[in-house]
């Protein structure tokens, strides 16, 4: 049988593994930070209507610039942050992963480097690899906050072209404060200039405000967002960014023509019409998240402060054994490879109860 390495693949892909959170068929799946609530029926009906309309014109290419959708996303950002964003500042793609890929195709690439502060979202490094961008793993403190002095030194020495800040950070859960992002931005401009990408995939779940207002007067800052989490639409594949209009223009140089299908645009527009209901689910998930944090602490476990729809908990001598023991009780959580720690997504109250039941049994047996 032919293996990948028998093919003339690029050297940097040899021996690597693809991104792969396990998709196991177990009763309680709390491992990929999905929203547990299916879209409400009135929204499902509206999607059907909008998609039927779009289907009548599927013989034509979709709106290449997704103007109506970008206008809707700009209005959503303005309404929820109080910071005025225009459609010229917004760009959308198939999931924020594609947004990040387009950004690295534009601002990274061969001979260039990106830095991220790990542990963080593993796709930042993988997208760097896929785009031929060098990757540097920057430091964090013991409590998983960014070690600002070390980060500034690393930026000054390495002069990366792209700096990733994930806020709230996956898999640790904590949001980054505005002062830290500003300090990183200043350091990156002094060394670079370089782009600073703030990945706000989980920001709607945060105790802290969005970092979006920092865009004012900072053309090298980008905020990326997604409809996969707060909008409960991971299956839709719709991510977006807000930045200076020049960044949106620059990304046009690498985006594939008509990358965002008419069906995707129609579905995302329907979701935006139901923002109020969907943000209601976010409020429920936030309070469930806080309940699970308190319950885990009540069990004597360490829990990292969470601003997201997931929680990092530990500390375990044998992380994998605990992950397996929880799985044996029908609950799938995530082992992100952070030594001593596991991550669980906030689910419905019943799912969270099942998780807490499993954990309390498992830790008694340790
Ligand atoms: N950023 C972060 C921090 C994430 O955790 C994820 C998904 N797990 C993404 C981006 C990508 O999400 P999507 O492509 O579904 O928008």
Boltz pocket constraint, residues with backbone or C-beta under 6 A from the ligand:
constraints:
  - pocket:
      binder: B
      contacts: [[A, 32], [A, 33], [A, 94], [A, 95], [A, 96], [A, 97], [A, 98], [A, 121], [A, 166], [A, 168], [A, 169], [A, 170], [A, 199], [A, 201], [A, 202], [A, 225], [A, 226], [A, 227], [A, 228], [A, 234], [A, 237], [A, 238], [A, 239]]
      max_distance: 6.0
